[in-house]
């Protein structure tokens, strides 16, 4: 059976300020890990991970503080004491994306780029001016040719 392959690839969220919608949430109770899937209006995806339970089965205070701030910000309710993690699905958050470049542990010749979210604040939805789809590395460059017949005609 022949399977048609997509032209898309993984696109890291560009640096700058973006509004994200929380579109998914996975809680791994065995390991105490929470993954939130975030997506921009133009299709960039980002995953925020929180290791809420440490290897001793205790609450990881730093991760719990980070998650608590994230959740209160996304829900725009700084007085929350408790939530279900699924309450975050459909919420929006505005954040500044910064890239962190590190050498690969597997291949020191390669550099890896990670997107880090900072300056988080509540958002009520996407900015209406952002609608373009992300570009992939394999996208064909746009032609700079102008059709003079169309312009003059």
C-alpha positions as YAML, in Angstrom:
chain: A
units: angstrom
residues:
- id: 1
  name: UNK
  ca: [0.00, 0.00, 0.00]
- id: 2
  name: UNK
  ca: [1.38, 3.43, -0.95]
- id: 3
  name: UNK
  ca: [1.02, 6.14, 1.69]
- id: 4
  name: UNK
  ca: [1.16, 9.80, 0.76]
- id: 5
  name: UNK
  ca: [3.60, 11.66, 2.99]
- id: 6
  name: UNK
  ca: [2.97, 15.18, 4.18]
- id: 7
  name: UNK
  ca: [5.16, 18.15, 3.27]
- id: 8
  name: UNK
  ca: [4.91, 19.55, 6.79]
- id: 9
  name: UNK
  ca: [7.45, 19.18, 9.52]
- id: 10
  name: UNK
  ca: [7.95, 20.32, 13.05]
- id: 11
  name: UNK
  ca: [8.05, 24.09, 13.37]
- id: 12
  name: UNK
  ca: [9.25, 25.63, 16.60]
- id: 13
  name: UNK
  ca: [7.23, 28.62, 17.77]
- id: 14
  name: UNK
  ca: [9.13, 31.76, 16.69]
- id: 15
  name: UNK
  ca: [10.52, 34.07, 19.34]
- id: 16
  name: UNK
  ca: [8.20, 36.89, 20.36]
- id: 17
  name: UNK
  ca: [4.86, 37.33, 22.10]
- id: 18
  name: UNK
  ca: [2.11, 34.89, 21.18]
- id: 19
  name: UNK
  ca: [-1.38, 33.95, 22.33]
- id: 20
  name: UNK
  ca: [-1.85, 30.24, 22.90]
- id: 21
  name: UNK
  ca: [-4.99, 28.16, 23.27]
- id: 22
  name: UNK
  ca: [-4.70, 25.12, 25.52]
- id: 23
  name: UNK
  ca: [-5.95, 22.32, 23.28]
- id: 24
  name: UNK
  ca: [-4.90, 19.20, 25.14]
- id: 25
  name: UNK
  ca: [-3.97, 17.87, 28.54]
- id: 26
  name: UNK
  ca: [-2.38, 14.56, 29.53]
- id: 27
  name: UNK
  ca: [-1.84, 13.52, 33.15]
- id: 28
  name: UNK
  ca: [0.39, 10.53, 33.88]
- id: 29
  name: UNK
  ca: [-0.57, 9.55, 37.41]
- id: 30
  name: UNK
  ca: [2.13, 6.87, 37.66]
- id: 31
  name: UNK
  ca: [4.92, 9.37, 37.11]
- id: 32
  name: UNK
  ca: [3.22, 12.59, 38.28]
- id: 33
  name: UNK
  ca: [3.73, 14.32, 34.95]
- id: 34
  name: UNK
  ca: [1.36, 16.76, 33.28]
- id: 35
  name: UNK
  ca: [1.61, 17.78, 29.63]
- id: 36
  name: UNK
  ca: [-0.39, 20.69, 28.27]
- id: 37
  name: UNK
  ca: [-0.63, 21.13, 24.49]
- id: 38
  name: UNK
  ca: [-0.80, 24.76, 23.40]
- id: 39
  name: UNK
  ca: [-1.49, 26.07, 19.92]
- id: 40
  name: UNK
  ca: [-1.28, 29.50, 18.31]
- id: 41
  name: UNK
  ca: [-3.89, 30.86, 15.88]
- id: 42
  name: UNK
  ca: [-1.54, 30.18, 12.98]
- id: 43
  name: UNK
  ca: [-0.91, 26.54, 13.88]
- id: 44
  name: UNK
  ca: [2.33, 26.53, 15.86]
- id: 45
  name: UNK
  ca: [2.24, 23.97, 18.67]
- id: 46
  name: UNK
  ca: [4.06, 23.96, 21.99]
- id: 47
  name: UNK
  ca: [3.98, 21.53, 24.91]
- id: 48
  name: UNK
  ca: [4.39, 22.68, 28.51]
- id: 49
  name: UNK
  ca: [5.51, 19.87, 30.82]
- id: 50
  name: UNK
  ca: [5.27, 19.82, 34.61]
- id: 51
  name: UNK
  ca: [6.83, 17.05, 36.75]
- id: 52
  name: UNK
  ca: [4.55, 17.55, 39.74]
- id: 53
  name: UNK
  ca: [5.65, 14.47, 41.71]
- id: 54
  name: UNK
  ca: [9.33, 13.71, 42.34]
- id: 55
  name: UNK
  ca: [11.02, 10.29, 42.32]
- id: 56
  name: UNK
  ca: [10.24, 9.86, 46.06]
- id: 57
  name: UNK
  ca: [6.50, 10.33, 45.49]
- id: 58
  name: UNK
  ca: [6.58, 13.80, 47.09]
- id: 59
  name: UNK
  ca: [5.19, 17.02, 45.60]
- id: 60
  name: UNK
  ca: [7.81, 18.83, 43.50]
- id: 61
  name: UNK
  ca: [7.36, 22.32, 44.98]
- id: 62
  name: UNK
  ca: [9.10, 24.20, 42.15]
- id: 63
  name: UNK
  ca: [7.03, 22.46, 39.47]
- id: 64
  name: UNK
  ca: [3.86, 22.88, 41.56]
- id: 65
  name: UNK
  ca: [4.55, 26.63, 41.90]
- id: 66
  name: UNK
  ca: [5.14, 26.94, 38.14]
- id: 67
  name: UNK
  ca: [1.99, 24.97, 37.30]
- id: 68
  name: UNK
  ca: [-0.08, 26.91, 39.85]
- id: 69
  name: UNK
  ca: [0.99, 30.22, 38.33]
- id: 70
  name: UNK
  ca: [0.33, 28.91, 34.81]
- id: 71
  name: UNK
  ca: [-3.15, 27.59, 35.73]
- id: 72
  name: UNK
  ca: [-4.21, 30.72, 37.61]
- id: 73
  name: UNK
  ca: [-3.01, 32.86, 34.70]
- id: 74
  name: UNK
  ca: [-4.74, 30.76, 32.04]
- id: 75
  name: UNK
  ca: [-7.99, 30.78, 34.02]
- id: 76
  name: UNK
  ca: [-7.50, 34.49, 34.88]
- id: 77
  name: UNK
  ca: [-8.27, 33.76, 38.53]
- id: 78
  name: UNK
  ca: [-5.36, 34.44, 40.93]
- id: 79
  name: UNK
  ca: [-7.35, 33.25, 43.96]
- id: 80
  name: UNK
  ca: [-7.90, 29.64, 42.82]
- id: 81
  name: UNK
  ca: [-6.92, 26.97, 45.35]
- id: 82
  name: UNK
  ca: [-7.68, 23.84, 43.33]
- id: 83
  name: UNK
  ca: [-8.62, 22.82, 39.78]
- id: 84
  name: UNK
  ca: [-9.00, 19.77, 37.62]
- id: 85
  name: UNK
  ca: [-6.23, 19.82, 35.01]
- id: 86
  name: UNK
  ca: [-8.85, 19.41, 32.26]
- id: 87
  name: UNK
  ca: [-10.35, 22.77, 33.28]
- id: 88
  name: UNK
  ca: [-7.48, 24.38, 31.34]
- id: 89
  name: UNK
  ca: [-8.58, 22.98, 27.96]
- id: 90
  name: UNK
  ca: [-10.01, 25.81, 25.87]
- id: 91
  name: UNK
  ca: [-8.34, 28.55, 27.95]
- id: 92
  name: UNK
  ca: [-5.95, 31.10, 26.42]
- id: 93
  name: UNK
  ca: [-2.65, 32.42, 27.69]
- id: 94
  name: UNK
  ca: [-0.34, 35.11, 26.33]
- id: 95
  name: UNK
  ca: [3.39, 34.47, 26.68]
- id: 96
  name: UNK
  ca: [6.73, 35.57, 25.34]
- id: 97
  name: UNK
  ca: [8.64, 32.81, 23.57]
- id: 98
  name: UNK
  ca: [12.42, 32.76, 23.91]
- id: 99
  name: UNK
  ca: [14.67, 30.18, 22.28]
- id: 100
  name: UNK
  ca: [17.29, 28.34, 24.29]
- id: 101
  name: UNK
  ca: [20.03, 26.70, 22.24]
- id: 102
  name: UNK
  ca: [21.99, 23.83, 23.76]
- id: 103
  name: UNK
  ca: [24.45, 21.24, 22.47]
- id: 104
  name: UNK
  ca: [22.94, 17.83, 21.84]
- id: 105
  name: UNK
  ca: [23.92, 15.22, 24.44]
- id: 106
  name: UNK
  ca: [23.78, 12.54, 21.73]
- id: 107
  name: UNK
  ca: [25.77, 14.44, 19.10]
- id: 108
  name: UNK
  ca: [27.92, 17.36, 20.35]
- id: 109
  name: UNK
  ca: [28.18, 18.61, 16.75]
- id: 110
  name: UNK
  ca: [24.45, 19.42, 16.74]
- id: 111
  name: UNK
  ca: [22.64, 22.25, 18.49]
- id: 112
  name: UNK
  ca: [19.09, 21.84, 19.75]
- id: 113
  name: UNK
  ca: [16.62, 24.71, 20.12]
- id: 114
  name: UNK
  ca: [13.97, 24.73, 22.85]
- id: 115
  name: UNK
  ca: [11.12, 27.23, 23.16]
- id: 116
  name: UNK
  ca: [10.66, 28.63, 26.67]
- id: 117
  name: UNK
  ca: [7.55, 30.58, 27.70]
- id: 118
  name: UNK
  ca: [7.98, 33.67, 29.86]
- id: 119
  name: UNK
  ca: [6.01, 36.79, 30.83]
- id: 120
  name: UNK
  ca: [2.73, 34.87, 30.99]
- id: 121
  name: UNK
  ca: [-0.53, 36.77, 31.26]
- id: 122
  name: UNK
  ca: [-4.23, 36.00, 30.77]
- id: 123
  name: UNK
  ca: [-5.75, 36.19, 27.30]
- id: 124
  name: UNK
  ca: [-9.38, 36.00, 26.25]
- id: 125
  name: UNK
  ca: [-8.81, 34.65, 22.74]
- id: 126
  name: UNK
  ca: [-6.67, 34.95, 19.65]
- id: 127
  name: UNK
  ca: [-5.65, 38.29, 18.21]
- id: 128
  name: UNK
  ca: [-7.83, 38.66, 15.10]
- id: 129
  name: UNK
  ca: [-4.84, 39.79, 12.99]
- id: 130
  name: UNK
  ca: [-3.00, 36.45, 13.26]
- id: 131
  name: UNK
  ca: [-4.22, 33.95, 10.66]
- id: 132
  name: UNK
  ca: [-1.27, 32.80, 8.53]
- id: 133
  name: UNK
  ca: [-0.17, 29.19, 8.61]
- id: 134
  name: UNK
  ca: [3.37, 28.40, 9.77]
- id: 135
  name: UNK
  ca: [6.01, 28.01, 7.10]
- id: 136
  name: UNK
  ca: [7.85, 24.72, 6.86]
- id: 137
  name: UNK
  ca: [11.48, 24.44, 5.99]
- id: 138
  name: UNK
  ca: [10.52, 22.59, 2.82]
- id: 139
  name: UNK
  ca: [8.10, 25.25, 1.62]
- id: 140
  name: UNK
  ca: [8.89, 26.61, -1.81]
- id: 141
  name: UNK
  ca: [10.04, 30.22, -1.77]
- id: 142
  name: UNK
  ca: [7.58, 32.78, -3.08]
- id: 143
  name: UNK
  ca: [8.22, 34.05, -6.55]
- id: 144
  name: UNK
  ca: [9.20, 37.71, -6.80]
- id: 145
  name: UNK
  ca: [8.05, 37.89, -10.44]
- id: 146
  name: UNK
  ca: [5.33, 40.40, -11.26]
- id: 147
  name: UNK
  ca: [2.88, 39.88, -14.12]
- id: 148
  name: UNK
  ca: [2.89, 43.28, -15.87]
- id: 149
  name: UNK
  ca: [-0.10, 42.36, -18.06]
- id: 150
  name: UNK
  ca: [-2.22, 41.86, -14.92]
- id: 151
  name: UNK
  ca: [-0.99, 45.12, -13.38]
- id: 152
  name: UNK
  ca: [-1.40, 47.27, -16.48]
- id: 153
  name: UNK
  ca: [-4.29, 45.49, -18.09]
...
